[in-house]
Amino acid sequence: MNKRQKLSFVLNSLIFLITVFATVSMIIGFEFMGEIKVLSSASFKAFKYFTVDSNVFAGIVALIYMIDLILLSKGIIKELPKWLSYLKLAAATGVTLTMMVTVFFLAPKSTTTYFAYFMNSNLFMHLITPLLCIISFIFFEPAKLSFVESFTGICPMILYAFYYIPNILLHLDNGKVSTNYDWYGFLFAGLNTIWFVIPIILLITWIFALCLWLLNKKFDK
């Protein structure tokens, strides 16, 4: 491995290990920063949150990247496969969206304290892991992707939308959106807003993917 690949390996190792710790902690209900917890559920119910899903996906991709770097260093493969860059962009975009939505949308609306969204497992899932993924992808993982391929970054959000939207529609309360099922509060202004809220979220997600792609391309040069 060259120096850049070694640093990528270290960062991906951190991403994987932190993801395992944060996910297991949330599932078993381990709290190490007090009892305040939001967007958190014990047991496997935690996977209803995009936060958890995007972080677990990022952890899995980090593990795959580590394995491929080892195979590359051993001469078993000659280069990193291009599909791995798709996964890396999608993972980095997913956790970037998680972090940005938390920082600028969810936390400011907190009824307790802004930092309630950065306690216990969410400290890692909403902040530390996203930052590690962004740094790793931009500086140490040349993707060699085209502009059109930057759209692969929105795939995790699209897949999650196929779960989140029907979940809301199937649990309406007298025709109104239930906060128990719209846990991110995207449709707080009413069900009719779904027709432009979802496209806006997808557009924002792609903008994050585009920024990550551009920065990756810039620092690769």
Secondary structure, DSSP 8 states (H G I E B T S, - for coil): --HHHHHHHHHHHHHHHHHHHHHHHHHHT--SS-S--SS--SGGGGGGSHHHHHHHHHHHHHHHHHHHHHHHHTTSSSS--HHHHHHHHHHHHHHHHHHHHIIIIIGGG-SS-GGGGGSTHHHIIIIIHHHHHHHHHHHH------TGGGGGGGHHHHHHHHHHHHHHHTT-BTTB--TTT-TT-TTTT-GGGHHHHHHHHHHHHHHHHHHHHHHHHHHH-
